[in-house]
Amino acid sequence: MPLRLSAQSDEQLMKRASRGNDRAFEELYNRHARRLQGFFVRRLGNGELAADLMHDTFLRLYDARERYREGQNFRPWLYTIAYNLCKNHVRKTHPQPLPVSEGSDYLDDDTDVEVELDETILRDALREVLLRLPEPYAMLFSLHYEEELTIPQIAQITSLPEGTVKSRLHKTMNIIKQNLKQYESR
């Protein structure tokens, strides 16, 4: 007796969807749509745009379903589509991202931030820092720390070497630490 759709892995559902099972695709949508929309909201700050891009992601996934290869991880594939849509949107609306200087003063590795502040204030401060990050760094932060994707998965999604992903995540964390330094316990 086959497993119910809700009991199947994403990869099993995608395999079924690739063979024309729309109910399997609907199950994938139900599992991932809300989180994916949250990804777009965090990256772009616009709920309507996030909903549009989330739907576009699933439309593209649906159109490409027959190209799914058995054994391929589903989430990195889904987020590759989302990442590219987000990157293209940012490119169209903000053609010149702000550069991050390699030798900047705020990239001090010894900074140890201990926050003794109400969580909502800190969360708001973090959100502000993330909004000011250059988009490639903010995107990597979101994929790793919010979407909980691994370094190899992010490398696959972004077509960057794993070492570059690690380096940029490290730099991003240093930027965040420097910007939140004011909340350090004294």
Secondary structure, DSSP 8 states (H G I E B T S, - for coil): ----GGGS-HHHHHHHHHTT-HHHHHHHHHHHHHHHHHHHHHHH--HHHHHHHHHHHHHHHHHTGGG--TT--HHHHHHHHHHHHHHHHHHHH-SS-----TT-TT--TT----B-S-HHHHHHHHHHHHHHS-HHHHHHHIIIIIS---HHHHHHHHT--HHHHHHHHHHHHHHHHHHTGGGB--
